[in-house]
Amino acid sequence: MADAIIMLSSISHIENNEKISFQLDGNNQDEGYYPQSYFVSSNTGDFSDPNQKENIHPDLAPLLSKCNIKFYHNLNPLITTLDEEFLTAEEESWIESADDYFMCPNCEYEHAGLDFSKINILDPHRLNKDSNDPGQLDIFTGKRSMLMIPT
């Protein structure tokens, strides 16, 4: 009984909350799909097809299929199936290290990180004493300032 309540509650939740909706061009009807979900129960007497315990009972199949739920009678085949979708250690390492690199749009060279403390911000209004704009705000303090560059 408890497994049946879990299954029916899950179906109801997925049906009411998980549908990914979209509209086709020129079609006012909402289309959509459900993300892949899984229901696992070793209670083969209540949920499995009497002839094949690996399959859901034919009476329950329409309930699961309308919300894209796959049935497994134990975790081992589910883990085996999902394992094929997991990233390899090499792929995970590559993704993690990708954040450490920066492709420079100017020199098209890949840099192994940036140290923002060494980046100078060029303010074109402060290039020399004749081009200084007294109304220019200092970027870091928000105060008006005059930067005099010796000539």
Contact map, one row per residue, 1 for C-alpha under 8 A:
1111100000000000000000000000000000000000000000000000000000000000000000000000000000000000000000000000000000000000000000000000000000000000000000000000000
1111110000000000000000000000000000000000000000000000000000000000000000000000000000000000000000000000000000000000000000000000000000000000000000000000000
1111111000000000000000000000000000000000100000000000000000000000000000000000000000000000000000000000000000000000000000000000000000000000000000000000000
1111111100000000000000000000000000000000000000000000000000000000000000000000000000000000000000000000000000000000000000000000000000000000000000000000000
1111111110000000000000000000000000000000000000000000000000000000000000000000000000000000000000000000000000000000000000000000000000000000000000000000000
0111111111000000000000000000000000000000000000000000000000000000000000000000000000000000000000000000000000000000000000000000000000000000000000000000000
0011111111100000000000000000000000000010000000000000000000000000000000000000000000000000000000000000000000000000000000000000000000000000000000000000000
0001111111110000000000000000000000000000000000000000000000000000000000000000000000000000000000000000000000000000000000000000000000000000000000000000000
0000111111111000000000000000000000000000000000000000000000000000000000000000000000000000000000000000000000000000000000000000000000000000000000000000000
0000011111111100000000000000000000000000000000000000000000000000000000000000000000000000000000000000000000000000000000000000000000000000000000000000000
0000001111111110000000000000000000000000000000000000000000000011001000000000000000000000000000000000000000000000000000000000000000000000000000000000000
0000000111111111000000000000000000000000000000000000000000000000000000000000000000000000000000000000000000000000000000000000000000000000000000000000000
0000000011111111110000000000000000000000000000000000000000000000000000000000000000000000000000000000000000000000000000000000000000000000000000000000000
0000000001111111111000000000000001000000000000000000000000000000001000000000000000000000000000000000000000000000000000000000000000000000000000000000000
0000000000111111111000000000000001000000000000000000000000000000001000000000000000000000000000000000000000000000000000000000000000000000000000000000000
0000000000011111111000000000000000000000000000000000000000000000000000000000000000000000000000000000000000000000000000000000000000000000000000000000000
0000000000001111111000000000000000000000000000000000000000000000000000000000000000000000000000000000000000000000000000000000000000000000000000000000000
0000000000001111111100000000000001100000000000000000000000000000000000000000000000000000000000000000000000000000000000000000000000000000000000000000000
0000000000000111111110000000000111100000000000000000000000000000000000000000000000000000000000000000000000000000000000000000000000000000000000000000000
0000000000000000011111000000000111100000000000000000000000000000000000000000000000000000000000000000000000000000000000000000000000000000000000000000000
0000000000000000001111100000011110000000000000000000000000000000000000000000000000000000000000000000000000000000000000000000000000000000000000000000000
0000000000000000000111110000011100000000000000000000000000000000000000000000000000000000000000000000000000000000000000000000000000000000000000000000000
0000000000000000000011111011111100000000000000000000000000000000000000000000000000000000000000000000000000000000000000000000000000000000000000000000000
0000000000000000000001111111111000000000000000000000000000000000000000000000000000000000000000000000000000000000000000000000000000000000000000000000000
0000000000000000000000111110000000000000000000000000000000000000000000000000000000000000000000000000000000000000000000000000000000000000000000000000000
0000000000000000000000011111000000000000000000000000000000000000000000000000000000000000000000000000000000000000000000000000000000000000000000000000000
0000000000000000000000111111110000000000000000000000000000000000000000000000000000000000000000000000000000000000000000000000000000000000000000000000000
0000000000000000000000110111110000000000000000000000000000000000000000000000000000000000000000000000000000000000000000000000000000000000000000000000000
0000000000000000000000110011111000000000000000000000000000000000000000000000000000000000000000000000000000000000000000000000000000000000000000000000000
0000000000000000000011110011111100000000000000000000000000000000000000000000000000000000000000000000000000000000000000000000000000000000000000000000000
0000000000000000000011110000111110000000000000000000000000000000000000000000000000000000000000000000000000000000000000000000000000000000000000000000000
0000000000000000001111100000011111000000000000000000000000000000000000000000000000000000000000000000000000000000000000000000000000000000000000000000000
0000000000000000001110000000001111100000000000000000000000000000001000000000000000000000000000000000000000000000000000000000000000000000000000000000000
0000000000000110011100000000000111110000000000000000000000000000001100000000000000000000000000000000000000000000000000000000000000000000000000000000000
0000000000000000011100000000000011111000000000000000000000000000001100000000000000000000000000000000000000000000000000000000000000000000000000000000000
0000000000000000000000000000000001111100000000000000000000000000000111000000000000000000000000000000000000000000000000000000000000000000000000000000000
0000000000000000000000000000000000111110000000000000000000000000000111000000000000000000000000000000000000000000000000000000000000000000000000000000000
0000000000000000000000000000000000011111000000000000000000000000000011110000000000000000000000000000000000000000000000000000000000000000000000000000000
0000001000000000000000000000000000001111100000000000000000000000000011110000000000000000000000000000000000000000000000000000000000000000000000000000000
0000000000000000000000000000000000000111110000000000000000000000000000111110000000000000000000000000000000000000000000000000000000000000000000000000000
0010000000000000000000000000000000000011111100100000000000000000000000111100000000000000000000000000000000000000000000000000000000000000000000000000000
0000000000000000000000000000000000000001111100000000000000000000000000001100000000000000000000000000000000000000000000000000000000000000000000000000000
0000000000000000000000000000000000000000111111110000000000000000000000001000000000000000000000000000000000000000000000000000000000000000000000000000000
0000000000000000000000000000000000000000111111111000100000000000000000001000000000000000000000000000000000000000000000000000000000000000000000000000000
0000000000000000000000000000000000000000001111110100000000000000000000000000000000000000000000000000000000000000000000000000000000000000000000000000000
0000000000000000000000000000000000000000001111110000000010000000000000000000000000000000000000000000000000000000000000000000000000000000000000000000000
0000000000000000000000000000000000000000101111111000000110010000000000000000000000000000000000000000000000000000000000000000000000000000000000000000000
0000000000000000000000000000000000000000001111111101111110000000000000001000000000000000000000000000000000000000000000000000000000000000000000000000000
0000000000000000000000000000000000000000000100111111111111000000000000000000000000000000000000000000000000000000000000000000000000000000000000000000000
0000000000000000000000000000000000000000000010011111100010000000000000000000000000000000000000000000000000000000000000000000000000000000000000000000000
0000000000000000000000000000000000000000000000001111100000000000000000000000000000000000000000000000000000000000000000000000000000000000000000000000000
0000000000000000000000000000000000000000000000011111111000000000000000000000000000000000000000000000000000000000000000000000000000000000000000000000000
0000000000000000000000000000000000000000000100011111111100000000000000001000000000000000000000000000000000000000000000000000000000000000000000000000000
0000000000000000000000000000000000000000000000011001111100000000000000111000000000000000000000000000000000000000000000000000000000000000000000000000000
0000000000000000000000000000000000000000000000011001111110000000000000111000000000000000000000000000000000000000000000000000000000000000000000000000000
0000000000000000000000000000000000000000000000111000111111011000000000110000000000000000000000000000000000000000000000000000000000000000000000000000000
0000000000000000000000000000000000000000000001111100001111111000000000000000000000000000000000000000000000000000000000000000000000000000000000000000000
0000000000000000000000000000000000000000000000001000000111111100000000000000000000000000000000000000000000000000000000000000000000000000000000000000000
0000000000000000000000000000000000000000000000000000000011111100000000000000000000000000000000000000000000000000000000000000000000000000000000000000000
0000000000000000000000000000000000000000000000100000000111111111000000000000000000000000000000000000000000000000000000000000000000000000000000000000000
0000000000000000000000000000000000000000000000000000000111111111100000000000000000000000000000000000000000000000000000000000000000000000000000000000000
0000000000000000000000000000000000000000000000000000000001111111110000000000000000000000000000000000000000000000000000000000000000000000000000000000000
0000000000100000000000000000000000000000000000000000000000011111111000000000000000000000000000000000000000000000000000000000000000000000000000000000000
0000000000100000000000000000000000000000000000000000000000011111111111100000000000000000000000000000000000000000000000000000000000000000000000000000000
0000000000000000000000000000000000000000000000000000000000001111111111000000000000000000000000000000000000000000000000000000000000000000000000000000000
0000000000000000000000000000000000000000000000000000000000000111111110000000000000000000000000000000000000000000000000000000000000000000000000000000000
0000000000100110000000000000000011100000000000000000000000000011111110000000000000000000000000000000000000000000000000000000000000000000000000000000000
0000000000000000000000000000000001111000000000000000000000000001111111000000000000000000000000000000000000000000000000000000000000000000000000000000000
0000000000000000000000000000000000011110000000000000000000000001111111100000000000000000000000000000000000000000000000000000000000000000000000000000000
0000000000000000000000000000000000011110000000000000000000000001100111110000000000000000000000000000000000000000000000000000000000000000000000000000000
0000000000000000000000000000000000000111100000000000011100000001000011111000000000000000000000000000000000000000000000000000000000000000000000000000000
0000000000000000000000000000000000000111100000000000011100000000000001111110110000000000000000000000000000000000000000000000000000000000000000000000000
0000000000000000000000000000000000000001111100010000111000000000000000111110000000000000000000000000000000000000000000000000000000000000000000000000000
0000000000000000000000000000000000000001110000000000000000000000000000011111110000000000000000000000000000000000000000000000000000000000000000000000000
0000000000000000000000000000000000000001000000000000000000000000000000011111111000000000000000000000000000000000000000000000000000000000000000000000000
0000000000000000000000000000000000000000000000000000000000000000000000000111111100000000000000000000000000000000000000000000000000000000000000000000000
0000000000000000000000000000000000000000000000000000000000000000000000010111111110000000000000000000000000000000000000000000000000000000000000000000000
0000000000000000000000000000000000000000000000000000000000000000000000010111111111000000000000000000000000000000000000000000000000000000000000000000000
0000000000000000000000000000000000000000000000000000000000000000000000000011111111100000000000000000000000000000000000000000000000000000000000000000000
0000000000000000000000000000000000000000000000000000000000000000000000000001111111110000000000000000000000000000000000000000000000000000000000000000000
0000000000000000000000000000000000000000000000000000000000000000000000000000111111111000000000000000000000000000000000000000000000000000000000000000000
0000000000000000000000000000000000000000000000000000000000000000000000000000011111111100000000000000000000000000000000000000000000000000000000000000000
0000000000000000000000000000000000000000000000000000000000000000000000000000001111111100000000000000000000000000000000000000000000000000000000000000000
0000000000000000000000000000000000000000000000000000000000000000000000000000000111111100000000000000000000000000000000000000000000000000000000000000000
0000000000000000000000000000000000000000000000000000000000000000000000000000000011111110000000000000000000000000000000000000000000000000000000000000000
0000000000000000000000000000000000000000000000000000000000000000000000000000000001111111000000000000000000000000000000000000000000000000000000000000000
0000000000000000000000000000000000000000000000000000000000000000000000000000000000001111111100000000000000000000000000000000000000000000000000000000000
0000000000000000000000000000000000000000000000000000000000000000000000000000000000000111111100000000000000000000000000000000000000000000000000000000000
0000000000000000000000000000000000000000000000000000000000000000000000000000000000000011111110000000000000000000000000000000000000000000000000000000000
0000000000000000000000000000000000000000000000000000000000000000000000000000000000000011111111000000000000000000000000000000000000000000000000000000000
0000000000000000000000000000000000000000000000000000000000000000000000000000000000000011111111100000000000000000000000000000000000000000000000000000000
0000000000000000000000000000000000000000000000000000000000000000000000000000000000000011111111110000000000000000000000000000000000000000000000000000000
0000000000000000000000000000000000000000000000000000000000000000000000000000000000000000111111111000000000000000000000000000000000000000000000000000000
0000000000000000000000000000000000000000000000000000000000000000000000000000000000000000011111111100000000000000000000000000000000000000000000000000000
0000000000000000000000000000000000000000000000000000000000000000000000000000000000000000001111111110000000000000000000000000000000000000000000000000000
0000000000000000000000000000000000000000000000000000000000000000000000000000000000000000000111111111000000000000000000000000000000000000000000000000000
0000000000000000000000000000000000000000000000000000000000000000000000000000000000000000000011111111100000000000000000000000000000000000000000000000000
0000000000000000000000000000000000000000000000000000000000000000000000000000000000000000000001111111100000000000000000000000000000000000000000000000000
0000000000000000000000000000000000000000000000000000000000000000000000000000000000000000000000111111110000000000000000000000000000000000000000000000000
0000000000000000000000000000000000000000000000000000000000000000000000000000000000000000000000011111110000000001100000000000000000000000000000000000000
0000000000000000000000000000000000000000000000000000000000000000000000000000000000000000000000001111111000000111100000000000000000000000000000000000000
0000000000000000000000000000000000000000000000000000000000000000000000000000000000000000000000000011111100000111110000000000000000000000000000000000000
0000000000000000000000000000000000000000000000000000000000000000000000000000000000000000000000000000111110011110000000000000000000000000000000000000000
0000000000000000000000000000000000000000000000000000000000000000000000000000000000000000000000000000011111111110000000000000000000000000000000000000000
0000000000000000000000000000000000000000000000000000000000000000000000000000000000000000000000000000001111111000000000000000000000000000000000000000000
0000000000000000000000000000000000000000000000000000000000000000000000000000000000000000000000000000000111110000000000000000000000000000000000000000000
0000000000000000000000000000000000000000000000000000000000000000000000000000000000000000000000000000000111111000000000000000000000000000000000000000000
0000000000000000000000000000000000000000000000000000000000000000000000000000000000000000000000000000001111111100000000000000000000000000000000000000000
0000000000000000000000000000000000000000000000000000000000000000000000000000000000000000000000000000001110111110000000000000000000000000000000000000000
0000000000000000000000000000000000000000000000000000000000000000000000000000000000000000000000000000111100011111000000000000000000000000000000000000000
0000000000000000000000000000000000000000000000000000000000000000000000000000000000000000000000000000111100001111110000000000000000000000000000000000000
0000000000000000000000000000000000000000000000000000000000000000000000000000000000000000000000000001110000000111110000000000000000000000000000000000000
0000000000000000000000000000000000000000000000000000000000000000000000000000000000000000000000000001110000000011111000000000000000000000000000000000000
0000000000000000000000000000000000000000000000000000000000000000000000000000000000000000000000000000010000000011111100000000000000000000000000000000000
0000000000000000000000000000000000000000000000000000000000000000000000000000000000000000000000000000000000000000111111100000000000000000000000000000000
0000000000000000000000000000000000000000000000000000000000000000000000000000000000000000000000000000000000000000011111100000000000000000000000000000000
0000000000000000000000000000000000000000000000000000000000000000000000000000000000000000000000000000000000000000001111100000000000000000000000000000000
0000000000000000000000000000000000000000000000000000000000000000000000000000000000000000000000000000000000000000001111110000000000000000000000000000000
0000000000000000000000000000000000000000000000000000000000000000000000000000000000000000000000000000000000000000001111111000000000000000000000000000000
0000000000000000000000000000000000000000000000000000000000000000000000000000000000000000000000000000000000000000000001111100000000000000000000000000000
0000000000000000000000000000000000000000000000000000000000000000000000000000000000000000000000000000000000000000000000111110000000000000000000000000000
0000000000000000000000000000000000000000000000000000000000000000000000000000000000000000000000000000000000000000000000011111000000000000000000000000000
0000000000000000000000000000000000000000000000000000000000000000000000000000000000000000000000000000000000000000000000001111111000000000000000000000000
0000000000000000000000000000000000000000000000000000000000000000000000000000000000000000000000000000000000000000000000000111111000000000000000000000000
0000000000000000000000000000000000000000000000000000000000000000000000000000000000000000000000000000000000000000000000000011111100111001000000000000000
0000000000000000000000000000000000000000000000000000000000000000000000000000000000000000000000000000000000000000000000000011111110111000000000000011100
0000000000000000000000000000000000000000000000000000000000000000000000000000000000000000000000000000000000000000000000000011111110110000000000000000100
0000000000000000000000000000000000000000000000000000000000000000000000000000000000000000000000000000000000000000000000000000111111110000000000000001111
0000000000000000000000000000000000000000000000000000000000000000000000000000000000000000000000000000000000000000000000000000011111110000000000000011111
0000000000000000000000000000000000000000000000000000000000000000000000000000000000000000000000000000000000000000000000000000000111110000000000000000000
0000000000000000000000000000000000000000000000000000000000000000000000000000000000000000000000000000000000000000000000000000111111111000000000000000000
0000000000000000000000000000000000000000000000000000000000000000000000000000000000000000000000000000000000000000000000000000111111111100000000000111000
0000000000000000000000000000000000000000000000000000000000000000000000000000000000000000000000000000000000000000000000000000110000111111000000000100000
0000000000000000000000000000000000000000000000000000000000000000000000000000000000000000000000000000000000000000000000000000000000011111000000011100000
0000000000000000000000000000000000000000000000000000000000000000000000000000000000000000000000000000000000000000000000000000000000001111100000010000000
0000000000000000000000000000000000000000000000000000000000000000000000000000000000000000000000000000000000000000000000000000100000001111110000011000000
0000000000000000000000000000000000000000000000000000000000000000000000000000000000000000000000000000000000000000000000000000000000000011111001111000000
0000000000000000000000000000000000000000000000000000000000000000000000000000000000000000000000000000000000000000000000000000000000000001111111111000000
0000000000000000000000000000000000000000000000000000000000000000000000000000000000000000000000000000000000000000000000000000000000000000111111000000000
0000000000000000000000000000000000000000000000000000000000000000000000000000000000000000000000000000000000000000000000000000000000000000011111000000000
0000000000000000000000000000000000000000000000000000000000000000000000000000000000000000000000000000000000000000000000000000000000000000011111100000000
0000000000000000000000000000000000000000000000000000000000000000000000000000000000000000000000000000000000000000000000000000000000000000111111110000000
0000000000000000000000000000000000000000000000000000000000000000000000000000000000000000000000000000000000000000000000000000000000000000110011111000000
0000000000000000000000000000000000000000000000000000000000000000000000000000000000000000000000000000000000000000000000000000000000000111110001111100000
0000000000000000000000000000000000000000000000000000000000000000000000000000000000000000000000000000000000000000000000000000000000000101110000111110000
0000000000000000000000000000000000000000000000000000000000000000000000000000000000000000000000000000000000000000000000000000000000011100000000011111000
0000000000000000000000000000000000000000000000000000000000000000000000000000000000000000000000000000000000000000000000000000010010010000000000001111100
0000000000000000000000000000000000000000000000000000000000000000000000000000000000000000000000000000000000000000000000000000010110010000000000000111110
0000000000000000000000000000000000000000000000000000000000000000000000000000000000000000000000000000000000000000000000000000011110000000000000000011111
0000000000000000000000000000000000000000000000000000000000000000000000000000000000000000000000000000000000000000000000000000000110000000000000000001111
0000000000000000000000000000000000000000000000000000000000000000000000000000000000000000000000000000000000000000000000000000000110000000000000000000111
